[in-house]
């Protein structure tokens, strides 16, 4: 697991049924390409977030495959319709097998 990896998500706490909301996500991650060397000359192993997904109440909202050229601290902003109250689940997948998750609830009313 990469050190200092921190997911951050901004989702409105409340929305009307059927409303389209804007979701913002950022994960603090070094996105190491595997092509750099440390101060001792050793290759730093590749460690990148290679996939990001978002689900709402178990239904896919977005699924993004990322490549090694992705910058550090990947940021995504996207819109999603809120059909009912529920949970958005955000998942980031790392090359090293680590999985980072965040859940945000949205109330309707």
C-alpha positions in Angstrom: 0.0 0.0 0.0 1.4 3.4 -1.0 2.2 5.7 1.9 0.0 8.8 2.5 -2.8 7.7 0.1 -5.9 9.7 1.0 -9.2 9.7 -0.9 -11.4 12.8 -0.7 -14.9 13.0 -2.0 -17.4 15.9 -2.1 -21.1 14.9 -2.5 -24.2 16.9 -1.5 -25.7 15.5 1.7 -29.2 16.0 0.3 -30.9 16.1 -3.1 -34.3 15.9 -4.7 -35.4 12.6 -6.2 -34.3 12.7 -9.8 -31.9 15.6 -9.3 -28.5 15.6 -11.1 -25.7 16.4 -8.7 -22.0 17.1 -9.2 -19.5 14.8 -7.5 -15.9 15.7 -7.0 -13.2 13.2 -6.1 -9.5 13.4 -5.5 -7.1 10.9 -4.2 -3.6 11.9 -2.9 -1.4 9.3 -4.5 2.2 9.6 -5.8 1.4 7.7 -9.1 4.9 6.2 -9.4 5.6 5.2 -13.0 8.3 2.6 -12.2 10.8 4.5 -14.3 12.5 6.6 -11.6 15.3 5.7 -9.2 15.6 6.5 -5.5 18.7 8.2 -4.0 20.5 4.8 -3.8 19.9 4.1 -7.6 17.2 1.5 -7.0 14.2 1.6 -9.3 11.1 2.8 -7.5 8.4 0.1 -8.2 5.4 1.2 -10.3 2.4 2.1 -8.1 -0.4 3.8 -9.9 -4.2 4.0 -9.4 -5.3 2.0 -12.5 -9.0 2.1 -12.0 -11.7 4.3 -10.4 -15.3 3.3 -10.0 -18.4 4.8 -8.5 -21.6 3.0 -7.6 -24.9 4.2 -6.3 -26.9 1.6 -4.3 -24.9 -1.1 -6.1 -25.5 0.3 -9.6 -22.5 1.4 -11.7 -22.3 5.2 -12.2 -18.8 5.5 -13.6 -15.9 3.1 -14.3 -12.6 4.7 -15.4 -9.4 2.8 -16.5 -6.3 4.9 -15.9 -2.9 4.6 -17.6 0.6 5.1 -16.2 0.8 8.6 -17.8 -1.9 9.8 -15.3 -0.7 12.6 -13.1 -0.3 12.4 -9.3 -3.4 13.0 -7.2 -6.0 12.1 -9.8 -9.1 14.3 -9.7 -12.4 13.5 -11.2 -15.6 15.6 -11.4 -18.8 14.2 -12.8 -22.6 14.4 -12.7 -24.9 11.7 -11.4 -28.6 11.4 -11.0 -30.0 10.7 -7.6 -33.1 8.5 -8.1 -33.6 7.8 -4.3 -31.9 8.1 -1.0 -28.8 6.0 -0.8 -25.0 5.5 -0.8 -22.4 6.4 -3.3 -19.4 4.0 -3.1 -16.1 5.2 -4.5 -13.3 2.7 -5.2 -9.7 3.3 -6.3 -7.6 0.3 -7.4 -3.8 0.4 -7.1 -1.3 -1.6 -9.1 0.1 -3.0 -5.9 -3.3 -4.6 -5.1 -4.4 -2.0 -2.6 -8.0 -0.9 -2.7 -9.2 2.5 -1.3 -12.8 3.0 -0.6 -15.0 5.9 0.5 -18.8 5.9 1.0 -21.0 9.0 1.0 -24.7 9.0 1.8 -27.3 11.2 0.1 -30.7 11.9 1.6 -33.7 12.7 -0.6 -36.2 15.3 0.4 
